[in-house]
């Protein structure tokens, strides 16, 4: 399993589960986006558990059922 790290709001982060260090609100990102401050308490620090199992070549539901061959 991946090790949990801390990230600050305002950074561009990859897919994963981001949990507010202050109130525990979970924010799940499925793609790379700019991380915003917590909508519940406006805290700007998150504990991050990155999604390392997601393959970058899987983009659609069809790809999940018939994954592209790895090179």
DARA-V744784 format. One record per backbone hydrogen bond with DSSP energy under -0.5 kcal/mol. CO is the residue of the C=O (numbers start at 1). NH is the residue of the N-H. Records with the same first field share a line. If there is no record, write none. Layout:
CO: NH / NH
This chain:
5: 48
7: 46
8: 11
11: 13 / 35
13: 33
15: 51
16: 18 / 29
17: 19 / 49
18: 27
19: 47
20: 24
25: 20
27: 18 / 29
29: 16
33: 13
35: 10
38: 42
43: 38
44: 9
45: 21
46: 7
47: 19
48: 5 / 50
49: 17
50: 52
53: 55
55: 58
57: 59
60: 64
61: 65
62: 66
